[in-house]
Amino acid sequence: MLKEHLNTFSQHQTPFYAYDLRLLRQILDTAKAEAGKYGYHVHYALKANANAPILAEVLQRGFGADCVSGNEVKCALEAGFPAEQVVFAGVGKSDAEINFALDANIFCFNVESVQELEVIQELAAAKGKVAQVALRINPNVDAYTHKHITTGLEENKFGINTWELEGLVERFPSWPNLKLIGLHFHIGSQITDLRAFENLCLRVNEIQNWFEARGLVFPHLNVGGGLGVDYRSPDEKPVADFAAYFAIFDRLLEKRPAQVVHFELGRALVAPCGNLISKVLYLKHGQKTNFVILDAGMTELMRPALYQAYHHIENLTSTLPVKTYDVVGPICESTDCFSKDLELPETKRGDLVALRTAGAYGEVMASAYNLRDRVQAIYLF
Ligand SMILES: *Cc1c(COP(=O)(O)O)cnc(C)c1O
């Protein structure tokens, strides 16, 4: 399917990201329709991909923005997301970032520690403002995903632990510049075993009941993101099962009548539409291993080096019988390897290769290590 764009690809300097905006629209429309069935609010997690043409498509569908840095808040506002649809999470918000978000009147700070509450109180008081906050609670729920992208276990740095809540509830009256509007959860990423979300719902219910027993009912519940995509067969199911995902929350989450439920999706919305297109520089034949050396490396797509992530690799040029290769990048690191023992059609210098499903956490993580040029992007309409 990608092969139909071979002509376009051959006119650009490799490596580059190619984004299929048609597929992006199809995914966004599906997510919007499925969330709409239950009146759910979806915020797009900018950290997955913050390219302007992608943000424009997201914005057109009325999604909000989920940000994890001051610059992401700034980027979201500049892209046109209304401040009242911007949420701001992150364990280490600096004073400058908090002040910026206060000045912008964002919808909500998702607060990850007791000390952060104290700091936001102090900074908001200095401005004579009231900051809307939600408590990001660490629910100790396993996401059944790679340990490097699990965030909702006690051992992870994210969120406030439940045993801290008792003391926290007592202190809230002494923080007049904070308005506690909700609870927030985000247990991890690339979650494909949907039972993790069922477990999350049950934990959220327990925690919500705990607050209610203390006289606290919140207008907002934010259950985060994390829905996974199929990296193995990118052409078979490019659209994640949003219907099944949202239905779980409708079935299990004990939403109070006036409550608004929020989601923060990144990967499932943008991963499938992105491909890293690279050219084969060299073939190197060892005793045991044949290496394909690409002109793209971990500087363009860090996920395999960072957390052993799998990306489907396709030789767009060759139609020869398959051989077995290790596919590596040009960077001076042994972890700069995209795949080992991979079967590809016999590959030659100059062939174009696609690393699929790279639209999320790909280009945004690009680095200049080895003084590499910044990777470019093209858009397929
Ligand atoms: C990264 C992140 C998300 C999005 O996660 P995905 O796995 O891309 O859906 C949502 N919420 C928070 C707080 C995050 O840090």
The ligand as a Tripos MOL2 file, in Angstrom:
@<TRIPOS>MOLECULE
LIG
   15    15     1     0     0
SMALL
NO_CHARGES

@<TRIPOS>ATOM
      1 C1          1.8140   10.2110   27.3390 C.3       1 LIG1
      2 C2          0.5890   10.5110   28.0810 C.ar      1 LIG1
      3 C3         -0.6570   10.2130   27.5160 C.ar      1 LIG1
      4 C4         -0.8210    9.5520   26.1730 C.3       1 LIG1
      5 O1         -0.4330    8.2190   26.1780 O.3       1 LIG1
      6 P1         -0.6390    7.3100   24.8820 P.3       1 LIG1
      7 O2         -0.1060    5.9980   25.2690 O.co2     1 LIG1
      8 O3          0.1320    7.9310   23.7730 O.co2     1 LIG1
      9 O4         -2.1050    7.2660   24.5940 O.co2     1 LIG1
     10 C5         -1.7770   10.5490   28.2520 C.ar      1 LIG1
     11 N1         -1.6930   11.1420   29.4550 N.ar      1 LIG1
     12 C6         -0.5090   11.4430   30.0150 C.ar      1 LIG1
     13 C7         -0.4870   12.1070   31.3330 C.3       1 LIG1
     14 C8          0.6630   11.1210   29.3520 C.ar      1 LIG1
     15 O5          1.8350   11.4120   29.9330 O.3       1 LIG1
@<TRIPOS>BOND
     1     1     2 1
     2     2     3 ar
     3     2    14 ar
     4     3     4 1
     5     3    10 ar
     6     4     5 1
     7     5     6 1
     8     6     7 2
     9     6     8 1
    10     6     9 1
    11    10    11 ar
    12    11    12 ar
    13    12    13 1
    14    12    14 ar
    15    14    15 1
@<TRIPOS>SUBSTRUCTURE
     1 LIG1         1 GROUP 0 **** ****
